[in-house]
Amino acid sequence: MSGKIKGGKGAPYARILGVGGYRPSRVVPNEEILKHIDSSDEWIRSRSGIVTRHWAGEDETVTEMSLAAAGKALADAGVEADRIGAVVVSTVSHFRQTPGVAAEIAHKLGAGRPAAFDISAACAGFGYGLTLAKGMIVEGSAEYVLVIGVERLSDMTDREDRGTAFLFGDGAGAVIVGPSREPGIGPSVWGSEGDKFDTIGQTVPWDAYREGPVEKFPALRQEGQTVFRWAVFAMAKVAQQALDAAGITAGELDVFIPHQANMRIIDSLAKTLKLPEHVAVARDIETTGNTSAASIPLAMERMLATGQAKSGDTALVIGFGAGLVYAATVVTLP
């Protein structure tokens, strides 16, 4: 006789309860980047909007930056570490293939024995983690989930590559996702366009070392114009789909927090979506650079800290990057 599988007993909805961020202490201005490439401060600003970025020191590891951001998020949410049922870490710059860094972070936080795993979805990774966290809470496998986006992209930056040397920064952003009586995280619009998987990637794969020494440590590379066109046109459609899925219009938004890839992309998305003037737009890239998976939670934390956004605001978040992968959703800010 066959048995019946019981359904989950989770919360009716989930929402972000707290946010925290960590930016390395070293601030790197464009002038330092220009020591290695033939360019100008004006060119970098006009192409990307970046003025400074943060680069991690020797002790500011992926683990340590994550712990700092997670501690702030836990405090902001008022949740003790031992109540965390899962830790999800999105990163492409933790160089140990296995074990994942999430289990180490969980242990050092004192989280007990939660589910813990890393995901590799580059600049869309925070959105992927948020979607997974929502599912765990509604399904009932975790009451609270810690989602971290963390990168040390300075380790993967070719400082002599004129097209990418100025783009990347380091940092960690974290959120606590927990139960809610009302919807706080909308339906996710996520996916991939694998026919373009090679437009962003590493210059050299790790297994190249099997053949002997390589000329340079693997660095990030991208086909800039292809990525720019894709982000501007395709991601505007995805952002609109996320609004439609949540049942709101652009006029009902309070905040727009896109992945901080490029100021021109951010401005183009805001224009295409026809965001009203009252919608606050994250432009954290100016002083933080492109921090991949960390960029959305870092921008979220800064907007809340500076008063550009407030608790309870409705925000559209969208990440997009290597894969090419993307994820967008509408959230209520903590």
HURAUR-V166996 format. One record per residue. N is the residue number from 1. RES is the residue in one small letter. SS is DSSP state (2 for helix, 1 for strand, 0 for the rest). OMEGA is omega in whole degrees, -180 to 180 (* if undefined). Layout:
# HURAUR-V166996
n=<N,N>
res=<RES,RES>
ss=<SS,SS>
omega=<OMEGA,OMEGA>
This chain:
# HURAUR-V166996
n=<1,2,3,4,5,6,7,8,9,10,11,12,13,14,15,16,17,18,19,20,21,22,23,24,25,26,27,28,29,30,31,32,33,34,35,36,37,38,39,40,41,42,43,44,45,46,47,48,49,50,51,52,53,54,55,56,57,58,59,60,61,62,63,64,65,66,67,68,69,70,71,72,73,74,75,76,77,78,79,80,81,82,83,84,85,86,87,88,89,90,91,92,93,94,95,96,97,98,99,100,101,102,103,104,105,106,107,108,109,110,111,112,113,114,115,116,117,118,119,120,121,122,123,124,125,126,127,128,129,130,131,132,133,134,135,136,137,138,139,140,141,142,143,144,145,146,147,148,149,150,151,152,153,154,155,156,157,158,159,160,161,162,163,164,165,166,167,168,169,170,171,172,173,174,175,176,177,178,179,180,181,182,183,184,185,186,187,188,189,190,191,192,193,194,195,196,197,198,199,200,201,202,203,204,205,206,207,208,209,210,211,212,213,214,215,216,217,218,219,220,221,222,223,224,225,226,227,228,229,230,231,232,233,234,235,236,237,238,239,240,241,242,243,244,245,246,247,248,249,250,251,252,253,254,255,256,257,258,259,260,261,262,263,264,265,266,267,268,269,270,271,272,273,274,275,276,277,278,279,280,281,282,283,284,285,286,287,288,289,290,291,292,293,294,295,296,297,298,299,300,301,302,303,304,305,306,307,308,309,310,311,312,313,314,315,316,317,318,319,320,321,322,323,324,325,326,327,328,329,330,331,332,333,334>
res=<m,s,g,k,i,k,g,g,k,g,a,p,y,a,r,i,l,g,v,g,g,y,r,p,s,r,v,v,p,n,e,e,i,l,k,h,i,d,s,s,d,e,w,i,r,s,r,s,g,i,v,t,r,h,w,a,g,e,d,e,t,v,t,e,m,s,l,a,a,a,g,k,a,l,a,d,a,g,v,e,a,d,r,i,g,a,v,v,v,s,t,v,s,h,f,r,q,t,p,g,v,a,a,e,i,a,h,k,l,g,a,g,r,p,a,a,f,d,i,s,a,a,c,a,g,f,g,y,g,l,t,l,a,k,g,m,i,v,e,g,s,a,e,y,v,l,v,i,g,v,e,r,l,s,d,m,t,d,r,e,d,r,g,t,a,f,l,f,g,d,g,a,g,a,v,i,v,g,p,s,r,e,p,g,i,g,p,s,v,w,g,s,e,g,d,k,f,d,t,i,g,q,t,v,p,w,d,a,y,r,e,g,p,v,e,k,f,p,a,l,r,q,e,g,q,t,v,f,r,w,a,v,f,a,m,a,k,v,a,q,q,a,l,d,a,a,g,i,t,a,g,e,l,d,v,f,i,p,h,q,a,n,m,r,i,i,d,s,l,a,k,t,l,k,l,p,e,h,v,a,v,a,r,d,i,e,t,t,g,n,t,s,a,a,s,i,p,l,a,m,e,r,m,l,a,t,g,q,a,k,s,g,d,t,a,l,v,i,g,f,g,a,g,l,v,y,a,a,t,v,v,t,l,p>
ss=<0,0,0,0,0,0,0,0,0,0,0,0,1,1,1,1,1,1,1,1,1,1,0,0,0,1,1,1,1,2,2,2,2,0,0,0,0,0,0,0,2,2,2,2,2,2,2,2,0,0,0,1,1,1,1,0,0,0,0,0,0,2,2,2,2,2,2,2,2,2,2,2,2,2,2,2,2,0,0,0,2,2,2,1,1,1,1,1,1,1,0,0,0,0,0,0,0,0,0,0,2,2,2,2,2,2,2,2,2,0,0,0,0,0,1,1,1,1,1,0,0,2,2,2,2,2,2,2,2,2,2,2,2,2,2,2,2,2,2,0,0,0,0,1,1,1,1,1,1,1,1,1,2,2,2,2,0,0,0,0,0,0,0,0,0,0,0,1,0,1,1,1,1,1,1,1,1,1,1,1,0,0,0,0,1,0,0,0,1,1,1,1,0,2,2,2,2,2,2,1,1,1,0,0,0,2,2,2,2,2,2,0,0,0,0,0,0,0,0,1,1,1,0,2,2,2,2,2,2,2,2,2,2,2,2,2,2,2,2,2,2,2,2,2,2,2,0,0,0,2,2,2,0,0,1,1,1,1,0,0,0,0,2,2,2,2,2,2,2,2,2,2,0,0,0,0,0,0,0,1,1,0,0,0,2,2,2,2,0,1,0,2,2,2,2,2,2,2,2,2,2,2,2,2,2,2,0,0,0,0,0,0,0,1,1,1,1,1,1,1,1,0,0,0,1,1,1,1,1,1,1,1,0,0>
omega=<-178,178,178,179,179,176,180,179,-179,178,178,-179,177,177,175,-176,-179,-179,177,-180,175,174,179,-174,-178,178,-175,179,178,-179,179,178,-175,176,-173,-180,178,-177,178,177,180,-180,180,-180,-178,-178,-171,-174,-176,177,177,172,179,175,-175,173,-176,-177,-179,-177,175,180,-175,177,179,180,179,180,-179,178,178,-180,178,179,-180,-179,-176,-178,177,-176,-176,176,179,-179,179,176,-179,-178,175,179,172,-174,169,-165,174,-177,178,0,176,-178,-176,-179,177,179,180,-179,-176,175,-174,-176,179,-176,-179,166,-177,-180,177,172,179,178,174,-173,175,-172,179,178,177,180,179,179,178,-180,178,-180,180,-177,180,178,176,-180,176,176,178,-180,175,178,-178,167,-174,179,166,-175,175,177,-176,-180,173,-172,176,179,-175,-176,-176,-172,-175,-168,-160,177,-178,176,179,174,-176,173,170,177,-177,-176,180,176,179,179,179,176,-176,176,180,169,-176,-178,-179,173,-173,176,179,-172,-173,-179,174,179,178,176,-179,177,-177,-176,175,-179,178,-178,-180,-178,176,-174,-180,173,-179,-179,177,175,177,173,-167,-177,179,180,-179,-179,179,-178,-176,-174,-177,-176,173,178,179,178,179,178,178,176,-179,-179,179,179,178,178,177,180,180,176,171,-171,174,-178,175,171,-176,-177,-172,-178,180,176,180,-179,180,178,179,180,-179,178,-179,-180,178,-177,-177,-179,178,-177,179,176,-178,-177,-177,-176,-177,-177,179,-179,174,-174,-178,-166,-178,179,176,179,178,-180,-178,-180,178,-178,-176,180,175,177,180,179,-180,178,176,-174,171,177,179,176,-178,-179,-170,178,-15,-177,-178,177,180,176,176,-177,169,-177,-178,*>
